[in-house]
């Protein structure tokens, strides 16, 4: 099922023995466009704390109840490694957290969190992304042992989107597939370019991202976007629509393919 990232903000996060708190953000890998961690504000039971829950522990969102079950207990979460969610997450923290929770890290398995999302058995999606960042940003993060691949979904909201021949608007939201927590589509508000319509962009069309400038560059032109399948947020996403999107933006290929 596809869910909007912004719609999940405020969802109750339910452990096996109680409510942990509410979702405040999602951290994703900017190379595979896959969620790695859920940021949870713990609320009254553990005041003034934010914790990270690995995507390996997440169930499927209950959109009617605005809740999400996780395969953990409250005691497990309270005993998890401390993290400062106001700064980038380090690879060392991720390793400690995965060891603590008993899950395999995303970098140690090809079966989960691999960046492949299956569209109802139609076509596998592996967004190919060569992320363009300033060298000093990466050097500084690595000096501090931070992971430069982890990004906040909330952070990228509002980033300006440029096609190969000009700006088309800004990122208003992302659609997430809850079966593997991959970021399936970017929802782009076209502002003054195309009568303010919203369009869906496949992450596979992303060519580069300039994080410090809040810009996302696409490898397709405006006309290609204008002629993409029409998106209507009020209608359910159908298999026919997704098939048309695959056809329009081209088949995916495994990471590293030429």
FIVO-282332 format. One record per atom (N, C-alpha, C, O): residue number from 1; x, y, z. Coordinates in steps of 0.02 Angstrom, whole numbers, always signed. Layout:
N
NUM	X	Y	Z
...
***
This chain:
258
1	+42	-60	+0
1	+0	+0	+0
1	+44	+62	+0
1	+95	+65	+34
2	+23	+112	-38
2	+60	+175	-40
2	+30	+224	+10
2	-31	+234	+12
3	+74	+256	+49
3	+52	+306	+97
3	+95	+369	+89
3	+154	+364	+73
4	+64	+426	+100
4	+102	+489	+99
4	+144	+494	+163
4	+120	+479	+218
5	+205	+516	+156
5	+249	+522	+214
5	+220	+571	+265
5	+222	+558	+325
6	+193	+627	+241
6	+166	+677	+288
6	+106	+651	+325
6	+92	+672	+382
7	+69	+604	+294
7	+10	+577	+328
7	+29	+534	+388
7	-11	+526	+435
8	+90	+507	+388
8	+110	+464	+444
8	+132	+505	+506
8	+137	+478	+561
9	+146	+569	+496
9	+167	+611	+554
9	+111	+613	+606
9	+54	+630	+590
10	+128	+596	+667
10	+79	+595	+720
10	+46	+528	+731
10	+7	+520	+778
11	+60	+478	+688
11	+33	+411	+698
11	+56	+384	+766
11	+114	+394	+785
12	+11	+349	+802
12	+32	+314	+861
12	+76	+254	+842
12	+60	+218	+795
13	+131	+245	+878
13	+175	+188	+866
13	+163	+139	+924
13	+176	+154	+982
14	+138	+80	+905
14	+116	+31	+955
14	+166	-26	+962
14	+177	-64	+915
15	+196	-32	+1021
15	+237	-90	+1037
15	+190	-147	+1054
15	+129	-138	+1054
16	+217	-206	+1067
16	+175	-264	+1084
16	+140	-256	+1151
16	+91	-291	+1164
17	+164	-209	+1193
17	+135	-201	+1260
17	+116	-129	+1276
17	+110	-111	+1335
18	+106	-88	+1226
18	+85	-19	+1240
18	+105	+29	+1185
18	+138	+10	+1137
19	+84	+92	+1193
19	+99	+143	+1143
19	+167	+176	+1160
19	+176	+201	+1215
20	+212	+174	+1112
20	+279	+203	+1121
20	+279	+278	+1115
20	+316	+313	+1150
21	+237	+304	+1071
21	+236	+376	+1057
21	+208	+389	+988
21	+165	+352	+965
22	+232	+441	+956
22	+206	+459	+890
22	+264	+469	+840
22	+319	+488	+860
23	+249	+457	+777
23	+298	+467	+724
23	+311	+542	+714
23	+264	+581	+707
24	+375	+561	+713
24	+392	+631	+698
24	+430	+638	+633
24	+431	+692	+603
25	+463	+583	+610
25	+501	+589	+548
25	+521	+519	+525
25	+514	+470	+561
26	+546	+515	+463
26	+572	+454	+434
26	+642	+470	+406
26	+651	+521	+374
27	+690	+427	+420
27	+757	+435	+393
27	+767	+385	+337
27	+756	+325	+347
28	+789	+409	+278
28	+797	+364	+221
28	+867	+368	+193
28	+904	+415	+204
29	+884	+315	+156
29	+949	+310	+123
29	+943	+345	+56
29	+902	+325	+14
30	+983	+396	+45
30	+976	+436	-16
30	+1006	+402	-78
30	+1003	+430	-132
31	+1036	+343	-69
31	+1061	+307	-127
31	+1010	+257	-153
31	+1006	+244	-213
32	+970	+229	-107
32	+919	+180	-128
32	+848	+207	-120
32	+801	+175	-144
33	+840	+266	-88
33	+774	+294	-75
33	+731	+243	-36
33	+674	+229	-54
34	+760	+218	+18
34	+725	+170	+61
34	+730	+193	+133
34	+784	+212	+156
35	+674	+191	+169
35	+674	+211	+240
35	+715	+162	+281
35	+706	+101	+275
36	+760	+188	+322
36	+799	+147	+368
36	+773	+150	+439
36	+772	+99	+475
37	+752	+210	+461
37	+734	+220	+531
37	+671	+263	+537
37	+659	+308	+498
38	+631	+246	+587
38	+573	+286	+607
38	+593	+327	+667
38	+621	+300	+716
39	+580	+392	+666
39	+594	+435	+723
39	+530	+442	+764
39	+479	+464	+738
40	+533	+423	+827
40	+474	+421	+870
40	+484	+466	+930
40	+534	+462	+965
41	+435	+510	+942
41	+433	+550	+1003
41	+395	+510	+1055
41	+337	+492	+1045
42	+428	+494	+1112
42	+400	+446	+1159
42	+344	+473	+1203
42	+308	+433	+1234
43	+335	+538	+1207
43	+278	+565	+1244
43	+283	+556	+1319
43	+337	+561	+1348
44	+225	+542	+1351
44	+221	+544	+1424
44	+259	+487	+1459
44	+284	+498	+1514
45	+262	+428	+1429
45	+292	+372	+1465
45	+367	+377	+1472
45	+397	+346	+1515
46	+398	+417	+1428
46	+470	+428	+1432
46	+484	+498	+1406
46	+505	+507	+1349
47	+471	+546	+1448
47	+468	+617	+1428
47	+533	+641	+1397
47	+588	+621	+1416
48	+524	+686	+1347
48	+581	+721	+1316
48	+630	+674	+1282
48	+690	+688	+1280
49	+606	+619	+1256
49	+649	+573	+1220
49	+625	+563	+1148
49	+565	+562	+1134
50	+674	+556	+1104
50	+660	+533	+1036
50	+701	+469	+1026
50	+759	+466	+1046
51	+670	+420	+995
51	+705	+358	+983
51	+700	+339	+910
51	+655	+362	+874
52	+747	+297	+888
52	+746	+272	+819
52	+725	+199	+820
52	+750	+159	+859
53	+677	+182	+777
53	+654	+114	+769
53	+675	+90	+700
53	+660	+123	+650
54	+710	+33	+694
54	+732	+9	+629
54	+673	-12	+585
54	+624	-39	+611
55	+678	+1	+520
55	+624	-18	+475
55	+610	-92	+476
55	+554	-114	+460
56	+661	-133	+495
56	+652	-205	+499
56	+597	-224	+549
56	+568	-278	+544
57	+583	-180	+597
57	+534	-195	+650
57	+464	-168	+634
57	+418	-179	+673
58	+456	-134	+577
58	+393	-101	+563
58	+342	-147	+531
58	+359	-189	+489
59	+280	-139	+552
59	+224	-174	+520
59	+194	-130	+466
59	+228	-86	+438
60	+131	-140	+451
60	+96	-100	+401
60	+55	-46	+436
60	+22	-60	+486
61	+56	+15	+411
61	+16	+69	+443
61	-59	+54	+440
61	-84	+28	+390
62	-94	+70	+493
62	-167	+67	+495
62	-190	+138	+483
62	-193	+179	+529
63	-208	+154	+421
63	-225	+223	+404
63	-289	+246	+437
63	-297	+305	+452
64	-336	+200	+449
64	-399	+219	+481
64	-387	+238	+555
64	-415	+287	+580
65	-346	+198	+589
65	-332	+211	+660
65	-274	+258	+670
65	-259	+278	+726
66	-240	+276	+615
66	-180	+318	+618
66	-130	+290	+669
66	-109	+323	+716
67	-112	+227	+656
67	-64	+195	+701
67	-20	+147	+661
67	-35	+129	+605
68	+36	+128	+693
68	+84	+83	+662
68	+110	+36	+715
68	+137	+58	+766
69	+104	-29	+704
69	+129	-78	+751
69	+202	-93	+737
69	+223	-95	+679
70	+241	-104	+790
70	+312	-123	+782
70	+324	-187	+822
70	+292	-199	+873
71	+370	-227	+798
71	+385	-291	+829
71	+436	-284	+885
71	+489	-315	+883
72	+419	-242	+934
72	+463	-229	+991
72	+421	-218	+1053
72	+361	-205	+1049
73	+453	-224	+1112
73	+420	-207	+1175
73	+443	-137	+1196
73	+492	-111	+1172
74	+406	-108	+1243
74	+424	-43	+1268
74	+491	-46	+1304
74	+531	+1	+1300
75	+504	-101	+1340
75	+568	-109	+1375
75	+626	-112	+1326
75	+679	-84	+1339
76	+616	-146	+1270
76	+669	-149	+1219
76	+686	-80	+1194
76	+745	-62	+1188
77	+635	-41	+1180
77	+647	+26	+1154
77	+681	+70	+1205
77	+726	+109	+1189
78	+659	+65	+1269
78	+689	+107	+1321
78	+762	+89	+1333
78	+801	+131	+1353
79	+781	+26	+1321
79	+850	+5	+1331
79	+894	+13	+1270
79	+952	-5	+1271
80	+866	+41	+1215
80	+904	+49	+1153
80	+957	+102	+1161
80	+953	+145	+1205
81	+1009	+100	+1117
81	+1063	+150	+1122
81	+1038	+222	+1116
81	+993	+236	+1076
82	+1066	+266	+1156
82	+1048	+337	+1153
82	+1071	+367	+1087
82	+1124	+350	+1061
83	+1030	+412	+1060
83	+1047	+445	+997
83	+1023	+516	+1000
83	+970	+531	+1028
84	+1061	+561	+969
84	+1041	+630	+962
84	+1010	+637	+893
84	+1046	+641	+843
85	+944	+639	+889
85	+910	+641	+825
85	+914	+710	+792
85	+889	+719	+736
86	+945	+758	+825
86	+951	+824	+796
86	+1015	+831	+755
86	+1028	+884	+727
87	+1054	+777	+751
87	+1114	+778	+709
87	+1116	+714	+668
87	+1080	+666	+684
88	+1155	+711	+615
88	+1157	+651	+573
88	+1175	+589	+614
88	+1214	+592	+662
89	+1145	+533	+594
89	+1155	+470	+629
89	+1220	+437	+604
89	+1233	+436	+544
90	+1259	+412	+650
90	+1323	+382	+632
90	+1314	+309	+613
90	+1268	+276	+637
91	+1359	+283	+571
91	+1359	+213	+554
91	+1373	+171	+617
91	+1346	+116	+624
92	+1414	+198	+662
92	+1429	+162	+723
92	+1365	+152	+765
92	+1353	+99	+793
93	+1324	+206	+768
93	+1261	+199	+805
93	+1217	+147	+772
93	+1187	+105	+807
94	+1212	+149	+706
94	+1170	+101	+671
94	+1191	+29	+687
94	+1149	-14	+698
95	+1257	+17	+687
95	+1281	-50	+701
95	+1262	-71	+772
95	+1240	-127	+783
96	+1271	-25	+820
96	+1253	-41	+890
96	+1178	-55	+896
96	+1157	-101	+931
97	+1138	-14	+862
97	+1065	-21	+867
97	+1042	-87	+835
97	+1000	-121	+864
98	+1069	-103	+777
98	+1049	-167	+746
98	+1070	-226	+789
98	+1032	-274	+797
99	+1130	-222	+819
99	+1152	-275	+864
99	+1105	-281	+924
99	+1087	-336	+945
100	+1086	-224	+951
100	+1042	-223	+1010
100	+974	-254	+994
100	+949	-295	+1032
101	+944	-232	+938
101	+878	-256	+921
101	+879	-327	+892
101	+827	-361	+889
102	+938	-350	+871
102	+942	-417	+844
102	+922	-424	+771
102	+906	-478	+748
103	+923	-367	+735
103	+907	-368	+664
103	+971	-364	+623
103	+1021	-336	+645
104	+968	-391	+562
104	+1025	-385	+516
104	+1026	-315	+487
104	+973	-289	+467
105	+1083	-282	+484
105	+1087	-215	+454
105	+1074	-218	+380
105	+1086	-269	+347
106	+1049	-162	+353
106	+1031	-159	+281
106	+1092	-172	+237
106	+1085	-195	+181
107	+1153	-156	+263
107	+1212	-165	+221
107	+1237	-237	+224
107	+1287	-254	+191
108	+1203	-280	+263
108	+1227	-349	+269
108	+1181	-400	+238
108	+1192	-460	+246
109	+1128	-377	+203
109	+1082	-424	+172
109	+1055	-396	+107
109	+1048	-335	+100
110	+1041	-440	+60
110	+1011	-420	-3
110	+936	-433	-4
110	+903	-421	-54
111	+909	-458	+52
111	+839	-479	+52
111	+793	-424	+77
111	+734	-424	+60
112	+818	-379	+117
112	+775	-327	+145
112	+813	-261	+144
112	+874	-259	+154
113	+776	-208	+134
113	+806	-141	+132
113	+858	-136	+76
113	+907	-101	+83
114	+846	-172	+22
114	+895	-173	-32
114	+883	-119	-83
114	+924	-110	-129
115	+829	-82	-77
115	+813	-30	-126
115	+770	-56	-183
115	+757	-18	-230
116	+747	-119	-181
116	+704	-146	-233
116	+633	-147	-207
116	+619	-175	-154
117	+587	-118	-245
117	+517	-118	-227
117	+478	-151	-284
117	+488	-133	-342
118	+434	-198	-268
118	+397	-232	-320
118	+327	-203	-327
118	+290	-198	-278
119	+311	-184	-387
119	+247	-153	-401
119	+198	-208	-421
119	+189	-221	-480
120	+166	-239	-371
120	+117	-291	-384
120	+143	-343	-433
120	+105	-370	-474
121	+208	-359	-427
121	+237	-410	-469
121	+250	-388	-540
121	+262	-430	-584
122	+248	-323	-553
122	+256	-299	-622
122	+329	-290	-639
122	+356	-328	-680
123	+360	-242	-608
123	+429	-225	-625
123	+466	-207	-562
123	+440	-167	-523
124	+526	-233	-549
124	+564	-213	-491
124	+592	-143	-500
124	+611	-124	-556
125	+593	-105	-446
125	+617	-36	-450
125	+679	-29	-409
125	+678	-42	-349
126	+733	-7	-439
126	+795	+6	-403
126	+819	+74	-424
126	+856	+80	-473
127	+799	+128	-388
127	+818	+195	-408
127	+893	+202	-415
127	+930	+187	-369
128	+915	+224	-473
128	+986	+234	-485
128	+1000	+308	-474
128	+974	+351	-510
129	+1041	+323	-425
129	+1050	+392	-404
129	+1123	+406	-390
129	+1154	+374	-348
130	+1149	+454	-427
130	+1217	+476	-412
130	+1210	+543	-376
130	+1201	+595	-407
131	+1213	+540	-310
131	+1199	+598	-269
131	+1257	+647	-272
131	+1314	+629	-259
132	+1240	+709	-288
132	+1290	+761	-295
132	+1291	+802	-231
132	+1245	+842	-219
133	+1342	+793	-190
133	+1348	+832	-129
133	+1414	+869	-129
133	+1462	+850	-164
134	+1417	+922	-90
134	+1480	+959	-84
134	+1531	+915	-47
134	+1514	+881	+1
135	+1594	+916	-70
135	+1646	+873	-41
135	+1657	+889	+32
135	+1669	+844	+72
136	+1654	+953	+49
136	+1668	+970	+119
136	+1614	+943	+166
136	+1628	+928	+224
137	+1551	+937	+141
137	+1497	+909	+182
137	+1511	+836	+198
137	+1504	+815	+255
138	+1531	+797	+148
138	+1545	+726	+158
138	+1606	+718	+204
138	+1605	+677	+250
139	+1659	+757	+190
139	+1719	+752	+231
139	+1704	+766	+304
139	+1728	+732	+349
140	+1664	+818	+316
140	+1647	+837	+384
140	+1606	+782	+418
140	+1618	+766	+476
141	+1558	+754	+382
141	+1517	+701	+411
141	+1559	+640	+428
141	+1551	+609	+480
142	+1605	+622	+382
142	+1646	+563	+394
142	+1696	+576	+451
142	+1713	+530	+488
143	+1719	+639	+457
143	+1763	+656	+513
143	+1727	+645	+579
143	+1757	+625	+628
144	+1662	+660	+580
144	+1622	+652	+640
144	+1590	+582	+645
144	+1549	+569	+689
145	+1609	+538	+598
145	+1581	+470	+595
145	+1507	+469	+582
145	+1472	+422	+601
146	+1481	+521	+548
146	+1411	+522	+530
146	+1402	+487	+463
146	+1449	+483	+423
147	+1341	+462	+451
147	+1326	+429	+388
147	+1296	+480	+340
147	+1239	+500	+350
148	+1332	+500	+288
148	+1307	+552	+242
148	+1250	+527	+197
148	+1221	+567	+161
149	+1234	+462	+199
149	+1180	+436	+158
149	+1111	+443	+191
149	+1061	+441	+156
150	+1108	+452	+256
150	+1044	+457	+290
150	+1016	+528	+285
150	+1051	+577	+299
151	+953	+531	+265
151	+921	+597	+258
151	+851	+594	+289
151	+820	+541	+293
152	+827	+652	+309
152	+761	+658	+338
152	+709	+672	+284
152	+719	+715	+241
153	+653	+636	+286
153	+598	+649	+240
153	+571	+720	+251
153	+555	+755	+203
154	+566	+740	+314
154	+542	+808	+329
154	+589	+861	+301
154	+567	+914	+280
155	+655	+845	+300
155	+705	+893	+276
155	+696	+909	+203
155	+704	+967	+183
156	+680	+858	+162
156	+678	+870	+89
156	+613	+902	+66
156	+608	+922	+8
157	+564	+907	+109
157	+501	+939	+91
157	+515	+1012	+73
157	+545	+1049	+112
158	+492	+1033	+15
158	+503	+1102	-7
158	+562	+1111	-53
158	+572	+1165	-81
159	+604	+1059	-61
159	+660	+1064	-107
159	+635	+1081	-178
159	+584	+1054	-200
160	+671	+1125	-212
160	+653	+1143	-281
160	+675	+1088	-328
160	+728	+1057	-321
161	+632	+1075	-379
161	+643	+1022	-427
161	+659	+1053	-495
161	+621	+1094	-520
162	+716	+1033	-524
162	+735	+1057	-590
162	+736	+1000	-640
162	+769	+950	-630
163	+699	+1009	-695
163	+705	+963	-752
163	+769	+983	-790
163	+803	+1031	-771
164	+785	+946	-842
164	+847	+960	-879
164	+844	+1027	-915
164	+896	+1055	-934
165	+783	+1055	-924
165	+776	+1119	-959
165	+741	+1172	-919
165	+712	+1219	-947
166	+742	+1166	-852
166	+714	+1219	-811
166	+677	+1193	-750
166	+663	+1134	-744
167	+662	+1240	-705
167	+628	+1222	-642
167	+556	+1203	-656
167	+524	+1231	-700
168	+529	+1154	-618
168	+459	+1134	-628
168	+417	+1145	-565
168	+356	+1143	-568
169	+449	+1156	-507
169	+411	+1165	-446
169	+450	+1144	-385
169	+511	+1149	-383
170	+414	+1120	-334
170	+448	+1099	-273
170	+418	+1033	-247
170	+361	+1016	-263
171	+458	+998	-208
171	+436	+935	-179
171	+386	+948	-123
171	+402	+983	-75
172	+326	+920	-130
172	+275	+931	-78
172	+267	+870	-33
172	+245	+877	+24
173	+285	+810	-58
173	+277	+750	-17
173	+309	+692	-54
173	+332	+699	-110
174	+311	+634	-21
174	+333	+572	-54
174	+283	+518	-38
174	+251	+518	+15
175	+275	+471	-85
175	+233	+412	-74
175	+277	+353	-57
175	+325	+338	-93
176	+262	+320	-2
176	+302	+265	+24
176	+263	+199	+17
176	+204	+195	+34
177	+298	+148	-7
177	+269	+81	-10
177	+281	+47	+57
177	+338	+36	+77
178	+226	+29	+91
178	+234	+4	+160
178	+256	-69	+162
178	+270	-95	+217
179	+260	-103	+105
179	+283	-173	+107
179	+358	-177	+116
179	+383	-225	+147
180	+395	-128	+91
180	+468	-128	+101
180	+494	-60	+120
180	+555	-50	+125
181	+450	-11	+132
181	+467	+56	+154
181	+514	+91	+106
181	+560	+127	+126
182	+502	+80	+42
182	+539	+118	-9
182	+501	+181	-28
182	+439	+182	-25
183	+537	+233	-46
183	+506	+295	-70
183	+490	+285	-144
183	+535	+288	-186
184	+427	+272	-159
184	+406	+252	-226
184	+402	+311	-274
184	+427	+308	-330
185	+371	+366	-251
185	+362	+424	-294
185	+377	+489	-257
185	+367	+494	-196
186	+402	+538	-293
186	+406	+606	-269
186	+344	+642	-294
186	+326	+638	-352
187	+310	+677	-248
187	+252	+717	-268
187	+275	+789	-276
187	+299	+820	-229
188	+268	+815	-336
188	+295	+881	-352
188	+238	+929	-367
188	+196	+917	-410
189	+237	+985	-330
189	+191	+1040	-344
189	+222	+1083	-398
189	+275	+1113	-387
190	+189	+1088	-455
190	+219	+1124	-512
190	+212	+1200	-508
190	+235	+1235	-553
191	+182	+1225	-454
191	+178	+1297	-442
191	+153	+1335	-503
191	+99	+1321	-529
192	+192	+1383	-526
192	+170	+1425	-581
192	+187	+1398	-650
192	+169	+1428	-701
193	+222	+1341	-652
193	+243	+1314	-717
193	+185	+1283	-755
193	+177	+1295	-815
194	+144	+1242	-721
194	+92	+1204	-755
194	+27	+1208	-716
194	+0	+1158	-694
195	+2	+1269	-708
195	-62	+1282	-675
195	-66	+1251	-605
195	-120	+1234	-582
196	-8	+1245	-573
196	-8	+1221	-504
196	-26	+1149	-495
196	-44	+1129	-439
197	-23	+1108	-548
197	-41	+1038	-542
197	+12	+1000	-502
197	+70	+1020	-498
198	-10	+944	-472
198	+37	+899	-440
198	+54	+842	-488
198	+10	+815	-521
199	+117	+824	-492
199	+139	+769	-534
199	+180	+721	-493
199	+210	+740	-443
200	+182	+658	-515
200	+224	+608	-483
200	+287	+600	-524
200	+285	+595	-585
201	+343	+597	-489
201	+408	+585	-521
201	+437	+521	-492
201	+440	+513	-431
202	+459	+477	-535
202	+493	+417	-511
202	+563	+436	-487
202	+597	+473	-522
203	+584	+411	-429
203	+653	+425	-406
203	+706	+404	-456
203	+762	+430	-454
204	+690	+357	-500
204	+739	+334	-550
204	+758	+391	-598
204	+809	+387	-631
205	+716	+443	-602
205	+731	+498	-647
205	+774	+551	-613
205	+794	+600	-645
206	+788	+543	-547
206	+830	+590	-511
206	+902	+582	-533
206	+930	+527	-532
207	+932	+637	-554
207	+1001	+635	-579
207	+1050	+655	-525
207	+1102	+623	-517
208	+1035	+708	-488
208	+1080	+731	-435
208	+1041	+772	-384
208	+988	+800	-399
209	+1069	+776	-324
209	+1039	+815	-271
209	+1092	+859	-240
209	+1146	+836	-223
210	+1077	+923	-234
210	+1122	+970	-200
210	+1090	+987	-133
210	+1049	+1033	-127
211	+1111	+949	-83
211	+1079	+955	-18
211	+1087	+1024	+13
211	+1041	+1051	+43
212	+1146	+1054	+6
212	+1158	+1118	+38
212	+1119	+1174	+3
212	+1109	+1227	+32
213	+1098	+1163	-60
213	+1061	+1213	-97
213	+986	+1197	-101
213	+948	+1235	-130
214	+966	+1141	-72
214	+896	+1119	-72
214	+868	+1113	-144
214	+814	+1137	-159
215	+907	+1079	-186
215	+888	+1070	-256
215	+892	+997	-276
215	+938	+961	-256
216	+843	+974	-315
216	+843	+907	-344
216	+841	+915	-419
216	+796	+947	-447
217	+890	+884	-453
217	+894	+888	-526
217	+872	+822	-557
217	+891	+768	-534
218	+831	+827	-609
218	+805	+768	-643
218	+840	+758	-710
218	+866	+806	-740
219	+842	+697	-732
219	+873	+681	-796
219	+823	+679	-853
219	+837	+650	-905
220	+765	+711	-844
220	+713	+714	-896
220	+693	+787	-905
220	+703	+829	-861
221	+665	+802	-964
221	+646	+871	-977
221	+573	+885	-957
221	+536	+840	-938
222	+554	+948	-963
222	+487	+969	-942
222	+432	+933	-981
222	+381	+913	-954
223	+444	+926	-1046
223	+393	+895	-1088
223	+381	+822	-1067
223	+324	+798	-1069
224	+434	+788	-1047
224	+427	+719	-1025
224	+384	+716	-962
224	+344	+670	-955
225	+392	+764	-918
225	+351	+768	-857
225	+279	+787	-874
225	+232	+759	-846
226	+272	+834	-919
226	+205	+857	-937
226	+163	+801	-968
226	+102	+799	-958
227	+195	+756	-1003
227	+159	+702	-1037
227	+156	+637	-995
227	+134	+585	-1020
228	+177	+641	-933
228	+174	+582	-890
228	+101	+567	-870
228	+59	+612	-876
229	+86	+507	-847
229	+17	+490	-827
229	-9	+541	-776
229	+26	+561	-730
230	-72	+561	-786
230	-101	+612	-743
230	-113	+585	-673
230	-139	+530	-664
231	-92	+625	-624
231	-99	+605	-554
231	-157	+641	-522
231	-163	+703	-527
232	-201	+603	-489
232	-257	+631	-453
232	-254	+602	-382
232	-268	+543	-372
233	-236	+645	-334
233	-227	+622	-265
233	-291	+595	-234
233	-289	+558	-185
234	-349	+613	-263
234	-413	+591	-234
234	-432	+521	-257
234	-480	+492	-231
235	-394	+493	-304
235	-410	+427	-330
235	-359	+376	-306
235	-300	+392	-298
236	-382	+314	-293
236	-335	+262	-273
236	-284	+248	-328
236	-300	+253	-387
237	-223	+229	-308
237	-172	+211	-356
237	-188	+142	-385
237	-198	+95	-347
238	-190	+137	-451
238	-208	+73	-483
238	-147	+41	-514
238	-96	+73	-526
239	-153	-24	-528
239	-100	-60	-562
239	-88	-32	-632
239	-31	-27	-654
240	-142	-13	-666
240	-136	+16	-733
240	-96	+81	-731
240	-54	+93	-775
241	-108	+122	-680
241	-72	+185	-674
241	+3	+172	-663
241	+45	+204	-695
242	+18	+125	-619
242	+89	+112	-604
242	+124	+80	-664
242	+182	+93	-677
243	+87	+39	-701
243	+116	+10	-763
243	+132	+65	-812
243	+183	+64	-845
244	+86	+114	-817
244	+97	+171	-862
244	+157	+213	-840
244	+194	+238	-881
245	+166	+220	-774
245	+223	+258	-749
245	+289	+222	-766
245	+337	+254	-786
246	+289	+156	-758
246	+349	+117	-775
246	+365	+126	-849
246	+423	+136	-868
247	+313	+122	-890
247	+323	+128	-962
247	+349	+198	-981
247	+392	+205	-1024
248	+322	+249	-947
248	+340	+318	-964
248	+411	+335	-943
248	+449	+365	-981
249	+430	+315	-882
249	+496	+334	-856
249	+550	+282	-870
249	+608	+293	-855
250	+531	+225	-900
250	+580	+176	-920
250	+590	+123	-868
250	+579	+135	-809
251	+613	+63	-889
251	+624	+8	-841
251	+682	+23	-795
251	+728	+60	-813
252	+678	-6	-736
252	+732	+2	-688
252	+788	-47	-703
252	+780	-92	-743
253	+844	-37	-670
253	+901	-83	-678
253	+936	-89	-611
253	+932	-43	-570
254	+970	-145	-598
254	+1004	-154	-534
254	+1057	-101	-522
254	+1088	-76	-569
255	+1068	-85	-458
255	+1120	-36	-441
255	+1187	-58	-470
255	+1207	-116	-464
256	+1221	-10	-501
256	+1286	-24	-529
256	+1283	-44	-602
256	+1335	-50	-634
257	+1222	-54	-629
257	+1217	-72	-699
257	+1234	-14	-744
257	+1226	+44	-724
258	+1259	-29	-803
258	+1279	+24	-849
258	+1218	+54	-882
258	+1224	+100	-923
***
